[in-house]
Amino acid sequence: MDNATDRPEEASAPRSSSLDEREEPEEPLHGGWWITRLRFWLGGHTSMLVIAAVIGIGGGLGAIFFRWLIGVCQILAWGASETPLAGIEASAWTWRLLIPAGGGLLVGLIVKFFAPEAKGHGVPEVMYATARLGGVIRPIVAVAKSFASAICIASGGSVGREGPIVQIGSAMASSLAQWLRLSVPRIRICVGCGAAAGIAATFNAPIAGAFFAAEVILGGFSSRSFGPVVISSVTATAISRAFLGNVPAFEIPKYSLTNPAELGIYVILGLLCALVAVAFAHTLYWCEDLADRLKQVPDFLQPVLGGLGVGALAIVLPEVMGVGYDTITRALQGEFLVGMLLAILLTKLLATSLTLGSGGSGGVFAPSLFMGASLGGIVGHAAGAILPFSISPAGAYAVVGMGAMVSATTHAPITAMLIIFELTNDYRVILALMASCILSHVVAQRLLSDSIYTIKLSRRGIDLLSGHEVNVLRQIKVKDIVRQELAIVSRTASLQELYGQLVSTHHHVFFVVDDDGALRGVITVDDLRRTIPFQEQLRNLLIAEDVMSIPVPFVRENDDLDHAMRQFGKRTLEELPVLPETGSMAPVGTLRRQDVINAYNKEILKVDLGGSLSSRIGAVGKLRTWETVGGYLLAHIEVPQEFWGKTLESLRLPKRRGVQIILVECAEATGDDCYVFPSRETLFRPGDKAIVFGQRKNVDDLVRQAE
C-alpha cells in the first residue's frame, strides 16, 4: 500500500526550489476505473522505482535498437565490413563526398516533416523540455530522432550516438509518464530516468548514466530523484549487457601514473582541453549562425551542405567520419604520431561543427572523447620527447584527455571522471583524471559560462544556471510589438509647431530628424512644458534642434526586449525610437515602455500555462478535465466541428455556452509555438485543441459535444 503510506510524507514535505523537488497535487482522474486503480498503486515514492525500472527496460531496448539501426544503415551506405571505418576507407572518394550529402538530405526531410526537435545534438532539447515544458516531450521525437541520427551517423556525419539515445530515452520516459498522468515534478524525474538509461545502455556505464542525468538533465542531486535515476540506469545496463555483453567500450593497455611529477603535465593537459573545448563550442555555433544566415537555402537542404563539407574532409582523413570509436581506440593504444593526432583533432572539430551546425542529428559526447584522446596523445608524445625523466605512454594521456575534454565541454566533471573509469575499466589513472577534469572544467567555465549544451539554450533566452528560469524578454523581438505610428518633427520646426504637436498627439516623446530623415534627438513632453511660461519670448527664437536632447537611446527592429529595457533604463523615456535592421538612422516606429511590460506579463503567463498546463494535458487522451473552485472546471478538448473556420468573436461562447477559452493548442504548430492566447480574431481549424473554463454543467455540455 505505497499510496497510503507515502502520500502523507509528500503532503508534509517542505517545498524546495530545486526543479525536481517541487511537488504538485495530483489532478482528479477521468480516465476509467483501470486508470484510477493504476494511479492508486503508482502514487508514492517507492512506486516511482517501479516506473524507473520500466523506463530502464525501455531505455535499454531503445539503445539496442538504435545501435542495430545504425548498423543496418551503415551496411546500406558503405557495405558490409569488419568495422565502419574499414568500409569508408575502402570506398571511392566520390562516395565519401556523396553519401554524407545524401544522408544530410534524409535527415533534413525527417526534421522538417516529422520533428524539428530531432535537429542537433538532442541533450539541449531534453534540458529545455525539463526546464520549461514540465518534462513533456512528444512521442514522435523518439521515432524521428532514432532514424535521423542513425542515418546521419551511418552516412558519415561526425557525431556521436549518446545525445540521440538520451533524447530517445527521455522521450519514451516522458510519454510513459504522460500516459500515467503523473504530476509535473514526477514527469521531470522520469525524463531524467530516460536520460540515465540511455547513457548507461549506450556506454555500459550505469554509474556515469545516473550522474549524467542528475548533473546535466535535472541540474542537481536530491533523494527524491536520484533513487529512480539509479534504478533506471542499472536496469538499462542489465538489459544492454544481456544483449551486447559486459565489455568496456574501449580495450586499452593497463596504464598507471609512472612518476608523481607527471601530475604537472596532466594539469597542462587540463588547461589545453579547456581551450579546445571553448574553441569547439564557438566553432559549432558559428557554423549554426552561418546556416541561419543562408536564407536562400531551405532548412531541409542545409544538412546536405554540411554533409558535403564533411565528405570533403573525409577524402583526406576518413577517420573523422561517424562516431569514431575505432580511431579513439587506436589513439588510446598509442598508434598515432603527433602529426596525425593534430590533423584528426582539428579536422574532427571542424567536421562535427559542420554536421551539427548545418542541421544534422547526433551527439557531441563522442566527438569530445575523440578530440580529448587526440589532444592527450599530442601532449603525451610532446612531454615524452622533452622531459628528462620517464613518463607514461602517450595512450595514458589520451585516456585522461578524453575525460578532461568531456568535463570542459559539458561542465559535468563528475560524469566525465566516472564515464572514463567505466569506459576503460581502469582505475590506475584516476588521480591524473581527477586533476585534469576539475581543472579543465574550472577554466572552461571561466572562459565560457555556458556548457556546449546550455549555450544553445542561452541563445534562446533560457538561463538554466539561474534556477531553470526563463528570461522571456530575450525571446521577444522589438519588431513583434513595435507601433508603426510615431511623432516625428523636423530639426528646424518652430516652438509653435511643437506646441501644435503636443496638443494633437497622444505621444509623450517626439523624434527629431534632419533633412534626410535621420534621427538627431528627442523632445519629451516635459521638455516642452518647461518652455510654456516663456513661450511669448521664445516662440520665434527656439527651434526643435535647440530643445532636443542628445544622445538618443534607440533600438533596432531585430533587438530583443531585454536590450530594449536596458535602453529605457538609460533615460526616463516612455517611448523609444525604433530603427531598421539595416543600419539606417531613419525611425520606422515607436516602442513604448508599457508595451514591453505587457509583453513580458503575457509571456510569463504563456510560460505558466503553456508549460505547466501543457505538461498536464500532454498527449494523454482526447480530453481531460480538472476541478478548480466553486464548481468550475478546466477542460482540455478538441474543438468541435462547428467551431472550424469560425473566429472566437463569432462563436460568442461566454454568452451562448457559458464558457471561456483561455488557451488554444494549434494543430499546425509544434513545440512551445503551438500554445497561443486567443483573441477575438482567433480562427479555429480542424485538429485544434483548447483549454476551456466554466461551470461544470456548461463545460460538460461542451465536452460531450467534442467527444
Secondary structure, DSSP 4 states (H G I P E B T S, - for coil): -HHHHHHHHHHHSPP-SSTTT---PPPPP-S-HHHHHHHHHT-SHHHHHHHHHHHHHHHHHHHHHHHHHHHHHHHHHH-S-SSHHHHHHTS-HHHHHHHHHHHHHHHHHHHHHT-GGGSBTSHHHHHHHHHHSTT---HHHHHHHHHHHHHHHHTT-S-BSHHHHHHHHHHHHHHHHHHTT--HHHHHHHHHHHHHHHHHHHHT-HHHHHHHIIIIISSS--HHHHHHHHHHHHHHHHHHHHHH-S--SS---------TTHHHHHHHHHHHHHHHHHHHHHHHHHHHHHHHH-TTS-GGGHHHHHHHHHHHHHHH-GGGSSS-HHHHHHHHTT-S-HHHHHHHHHHHHHHHHHHHHTT-B-BSHHHHHHHHHHHHHHHHHHHHHH-SS----HHHHHHHHHHHHHHHHHS-HHHHHHHHHHHHT--TTHHHHHHHHHHHHHHHHHH-SS-TTHHHHHTTTEETTTTTEE-GGGGSBHHHH-BS---EEETT-BHHHHHHHHHH---SEEEEE-TTS-EEEEEEHHHHHTTGGGHHHHTTT-BHHHH-BSS---EETTSBHHHHHHHHHHTT-SEEEEE-TTS--S--EEEEHHHHHHHHHHHHHHHIIIIIIHHHHTTSSS-EEEE-STTEEEEEEEPPGGGTT-BHHHHTHHHHTSEEEEEEE-TT--GGGGEE---TT-B--TT-EEEEEEEHHHHHHHHHHH-
